[in-house]
Amino acid sequence: MTSSRARRREEARPRWRVPSVQVTLTGLTAPFACPLTAASSPPRKMFSSVAHLARANPFNAPHLQLVQDGLAGPRSSPDGPPGPPRRTRNLAAAAVEEQYSCDYGSGRFFILCGLGGIISCGTTHTALVPLDLVKCRMQVDPNKYKGIFNGFSITLKEDGVRGLAKGWAPTFIGYSLQGLCKFGFYEVFKVLYSNMLGEENAYLWRTSLYLAASASAEFFADIALAPMEAAKVRIQTQPGYANTLRDAAPKMYQEEGLKAFYKGVAPLWMRQIPYTMMKFACFERTVEALYKFVVPKPRSECSKPEQLVVTFVAGYIAGVFCAIVSHPADSVVSVLNKEKGSSASQVLRRLGFRALCGVYCVWKGLFARIIMIGTLTALQWFIYDSVKVYFRLPRPPPPEMPESLKKKLGYTQ
């Protein structure tokens, strides 16, 4: 009697079972066992909110997703409402489009590039006046100034610390004008020649394009530089001639007229045009090579400071080659501007063929010039690029082969 009554109570008690619910967590299938679900309750309905919260887990790992980022639309599942759309992991595509202050090749663009040239060239050349002074004295009087440290020592003994700053005013004025024409006109001629060549030829002949644009710009830049360069060399290399630009300029005009200011323009072209061609072409191709072979990520994924570091490194490499290419003509300019009444041909004849081969004093001061020009060029490119960043000017990335040219060469279908 008692056993039958206990059996009936056992049969009347509701039976609970443990279901196994499969919940998909972006690629992981995990069994969820819940002891509170009655046999009659639909498991999908009860666990739909739990599954949705699991899918929305902020610590969800990308490599556990069954669908790759960027290739799927909004998440959907029969277990719950659709979730938010997936975010792509492509940094270049996710980057916010930079807003520029002007269009590439516009008048405002060229004016601000010229301003960048003024700031970069004027400040850097003025900062290196002491080294430039010693270099010039080594070129015009190699018997007295036998090296960089010896030159600094003699200058400090004879003129004191203030003597190292001789010629700063014509240096600042002259190289500011040169920077205006050099960088401003380079951008002008680069756009002009690119439009003349067309997109495909501009890419194929880009090195020649850089050389032609920089040579054209430097032609006008040297005309602006020549008068101040002549005054600077007189102040630095002729003791007692003049200590300031105010004293030197009138004295030079009284002695030789306008010829005193422009007689060095031809040697300046000999020095500066090869220098600038190397400066711009080597820099452009070095930047291209650094992003291609050295920098571990595309330029579009580099931050502004990282891009400026690449600019500085490429500028220093270009500066070393600039110094070697332009040094013989630089020696001629220094000797020519020191001597009253001399011409470039007379100086070259006196130095002779052996001088051009590097046996005579034309190569004196080369090490000092490499240090000066390498540092100078790197700083100029760094400052110039920083000015572009500050004014939010367009800074085109290294050139890539046009799609039309890829099709012609069979690289793409």
Salt bridges, closest charged atoms under 4 A:
GLU10 OE1 - ARG13 NH1 3.60
ASP69 OD2 - ARG89 NE 3.18
ASP79 OD1 - ARG44 NH1 3.13
GLU98 OE1 - LYS304 NZ 3.37
ASP132 OD1 - LYS135 NZ 3.18
ASP132 OD2 - LYS232 NZ 2.60
GLU158 OE2 - LYS144 NZ 2.86
ASP159 OD2 - ARG137 NH1 3.40
GLU187 OE2 - LYS388 NZ 3.14
GLU200 OE1 - LYS408 NZ 2.90
GLU218 OE1 - LYS182 NZ 3.76
GLU229 OE2 - LYS232 NZ 3.49
GLU229 OE2 - ARG271 NH1 3.45
GLU255 OE1 - ARG234 NH1 3.75
GLU256 OE2 - ARG234 NH2 2.69
GLU256 OE1 - LYS263 NZ 3.57
GLU284 OE2 - LYS190 NZ 3.31
GLU288 OE2 - ARG206 NH2 2.83
GLU288 OE1 - ARG285 NE 3.37
GLU306 OE1 - LYS297 NZ 3.28
ASP330 OD2 - LYS135 NZ 2.94
ASP330 OD1 - ARG271 NH1 2.52
ASP330 OD1 - ARG369 NH1 3.59
GLU339 OE2 - ARG350 NH2 2.95
ASP385 OD1 - ARG395 NE 3.14
GLU403 OE2 - LYS406 NZ 3.56
